[in-house]
Amino acid sequence: MMSKEVSVREIMGDINPIVNVGTDKNPMYVLDANWMTVLYEKATGKDFKGDDDYVKFCDKFVEEYNGGGYNTTLTVKKVMN
């Protein structure tokens, strides 16, 4: 798991990795794959290989994001643990 030395701010930087490509009425969010790869590597300490572990990690991120009120910072904190 992730070292407590790495902060959410270090991972997120100044970008919003989640983009609404829909409308305000019917949002459809897209997650930046490059950003997720970096998050996966920092959170797990593993190199990205596009394997089942990565897919499960991304699924967990999406589940936490959708269930947590679309709060990116909170979601990152949850998947870091």
N, C-alpha and C positions, 0 to 999 in steps of 0.2 A: 504494500500500500504506500501511499504518498507520505513523504516526510513532512512534518509540521513546519519545516523551515520554508517551504514554498507557499507563498500566499496566493489567495484568489486573484489579487491584483496582478501578480507576476504572470499568472496564466492568462488572464483575460486581456491584459494590456489596455489599450484605449479603443479597442474595437468592440462592436456588438456582433457576435458570431451568428446571431439568429436574425434572419431577414424575413419580413412579411412580404411575400410575393402575391398575396391576395389583395383583398380590400379590407377596409375597417369593418364592414358588415360581415364579410366572409373571409376571415384571415386564413392564410395558408403559409406556414412557416417553413423556411429552408435553413438547414444547419450547415455552416461552413465546414466542409470535410477536412481541410487542411488544419483548421483550428482544433477540430475534434481529435485529429491524429496527435497533435502536440499535447492536448489535454490527457489523452490516453497514456502517452509515454510518460508524462510527468506524474500522473496519478498511480500508475501501476509499476513504473520502473522497467517496463518491457519495451522492446523495440516494436514498432508497428509492422505487422505482417498481414493485416487484413483477414485474420483468422476468426474463429468463432468467439474467442475472448473479446476481440474488438467489437464485433457485432453485438454481443451481450452488453458491453460497456455503453455503446451508443443507444441501445434500447433502454437501458437504465436511465441514461441522461434524458432521453425523450419522455419517458414515463414520469420522471421527477419534475421536468420542466412543465409538462402539461398538467400535472397534479398539484403543482406548487404555485399556481397563479402566474405562470409565465415570468418567473423571477430568475434571471440568468445567474446572478451571484449566489443566490440560495441553492440553486441546482448544482453549481460547481462545488459548493461546500459539501453537499450531500454525496456526490459521486466521488469526492476525494476520500471519504471515510470508508 
